[in-house]
Amino acid sequence: MRKHIILTGAAMLAASLPAAAAQAQDITTAVPVPPGATVLDLTAEGSVTRTPDIATIRAGVVTEADQAAAALSANSTRMNAVLAALKKAGIADRDIQTSTIALNPKYQYGENQPPKITGYQATNTVTIRFRDVKRSGAILDALVREGANQIDGPNLSVEDLESAQDAARSDAVAKARSRAALYAKAAGLSVDRILWIRENGMSSPPRPMMVSMRAEAAKDSTQISPGEQDVNVNVEVRFLLK
């Protein structure tokens, strides 16, 4: 959904219209253009770079046994050890969320024979939010030692995303103003004021990475590098020239 912002002079008015009204009224007609006036429409993209400070990873335990109860019991024992390791590492309860609990039969298929249950597989997976990305690799190694044998991630993100988006918005408007001044000067005119601004969208593409799961502790610990992440905002701006 697009966010519409109307600026008149130095004042900014945030338009909050019902969906039906927003569809019926185009923002380009919201601010009247003086007869004979020259307007300039520009599109600009603002961008800022941030270092991800949150790593979200899924870790779990998969166990198998001949009987369903045995598979689930073994799974619970190993998963409790994994959760205890997370608590010992200082991961808060709010950053641990159960995402999958499953118990499924394993089948053997034969020609012209009905499927035969040969055992059961139990799965328990939690989603973990690491607020100290540098420590997350070492914690994953500890989880594997405690019985985790399924790891997926991480998904790296910026915790204070709204602040980064605001900085990108300011950058987008600044770029639009600079370009407007350039165009106006080339045409022998000057920028009078902004008639309206339309925000077209924003993006902060995640940087998925793969973490190798090891059944046994290796000499070197798992390393997770946060790198950098671009946060982008696109805006359309209409300028009144004079």
Secondary structure, 3 states (H helix, E strand, C coil): CCEEEEEECCEEEECCCCHHHHHHCCHHHCCCCCCCCEEEEEEEEEEEEECCCEEEEEEEEEEEECCHHHHHHHHHHHHHHHHHHHHHCCCCHHHEEEEEEEEEEEEECCCCCCCEEEEEEEEEEEEEEECCHHHHHHHHHHHHHCCCCEEEEEEEECCCHHHHHHHHHHHHHHHHHHHHHHHHHHCCCCEEEEEEEEEEEEECCCCCCCCCCCCCCCCCCCCCCCCCEEEEEEEEEEEEEC
